[in-house]
Amino acid sequence: MDNDIAVRRAERGLSQAQLAEALGVSRQTVISIEKGRFDPSLPLAFRLAALFGAPIEDIFRPDV
């Protein structure tokens, strides 16, 4: 699954550690999601969407 979390995070001036803390996950989880190696759970995807003020489908896109 493709995502633009790294871009959105950078636009807000957040480090990976700060994003991880805000979401209640490890920095390694954030790294894995940003690199597309890990798809977040639905609750985590909703937390990301809420934090970035965007619909889930704007943040995550299926690989085609």
C-alpha positions in Angstrom: 0.0 0.0 0.0 1.4 3.4 -1.0 1.1 6.4 1.3 2.3 9.9 1.7 2.8 10.0 5.5 6.5 11.1 5.3 5.5 14.1 3.2 2.6 15.0 5.5 4.8 14.6 8.5 7.5 16.8 7.1 5.0 19.5 6.1 4.0 19.7 9.8 7.6 19.7 11.0 7.3 16.5 12.9 10.1 14.0 13.4 9.4 10.3 13.1 9.7 10.1 16.9 7.2 12.9 17.5 4.7 11.2 15.1 5.2 7.9 16.8 4.6 9.5 20.2 1.4 11.2 19.0 0.1 7.9 17.7 1.2 5.8 20.6 3.5 3.5 18.5 7.2 3.0 18.1 9.4 5.0 15.8 10.2 1.8 14.0 6.5 1.4 13.3 6.3 4.8 11.7 9.4 4.1 9.6 7.9 0.8 8.4 4.6 2.4 7.5 6.3 5.3 5.7 8.4 2.8 3.6 5.4 0.7 2.8 6.7 -2.4 4.6 3.9 -2.4 7.1 0.2 -1.7 6.6 -1.3 -0.1 9.8 -4.3 -1.5 11.6 -7.6 0.2 10.9 -7.6 2.0 14.3 -4.0 3.3 13.6 -5.0 4.4 10.1 -7.9 6.3 11.6 -5.6 8.0 14.1 -3.2 9.0 11.3 -6.1 10.4 9.3 -7.4 12.4 12.3 -3.9 13.7 13.1 -3.4 14.8 9.5 -7.0 16.1 9.0 -7.5 14.0 5.9 -9.6 11.0 4.8 -7.9 7.7 5.0 -8.2 7.2 1.3 -6.2 10.4 0.7 -3.3 9.1 2.8 -3.3 5.4 1.8 -3.6 4.2 -1.8 -3.5 0.6 -3.0 -0.5 -0.5 -5.0 -1.5 -0.9 -8.6 
